[in-house]
């Protein structure tokens, strides 16, 4: 993996460490190397994006970080030890909101809090109210899922993920199904929330501009097998506008690098 530093700065301690992770998918007919020797570190309070085309192993890597999938080789370390299964310190936000339709927005945020030890009912309610305010849905706390727009559902899902105060938030293309206008609104929202909470975030996307808009660093992945090919540190001040010329220039640079690696991967496979 090569490293491209657009801005050099001292790195804070690592919150999540991926060491030499490889993953095979096996069937009776074939076996596929999905991830090959992945190494990366995510610092506390850092926003890291994994970007690459479909089939490069982004989601598989995220699932291994979450403890939902086991690596065949290597390991993942968090600040509570070796990751060997799901844990409340690492929460995942998926592509679909996966909200409970029989609960209102407040009830969905409360759901995870009730399973966090040491909190009274009143504390849970205060935390749920705070996070609904944080995502701008305090007026919709009693709305049910079918009464919310797609963007509102993702805001509830984000509040639910943040409320238990996980050490790391893992996000798997959470805005992919939304229209462009709603996505742009959420880009601003999540940047604002990240500045307020300084939560450690790993964000998977196939959209290079989205990655540059959100990430402190962008890890570029290529398929066949899935490898991290380059790392880009993004020097743009926040909040970032996804339509700005400065952001577009960096995104173009990363896109050209991605195309080059895809050509290399295809030629190597021939």
NORGI-V120142 format. One record per helix or strand of 2 or more residues. SS is the DSSP state (hx for helix, st for strand). FROM is the first residue (numbers start at 1). LEN is the number of residues. If there is no record, write none. Layout:
ss: {SS | SS}
from: {FROM | FROM}
len: {LEN | LEN}
This chain:
ss: {st | st | st | st | hx | st | st | st | hx | hx | hx | hx | hx | st | hx | st | hx | st | st | hx}
from: {2 | 14 | 31 | 47 | 58 | 73 | 81 | 90 | 105 | 121 | 138 | 145 | 150 | 168 | 180 | 200 | 208 | 217 | 226 | 245}
len: {3 | 13 | 13 | 5 | 9 | 6 | 2 | 4 | 9 | 14 | 3 | 3 | 14 | 5 | 18 | 6 | 7 | 6 | 8 | 25}
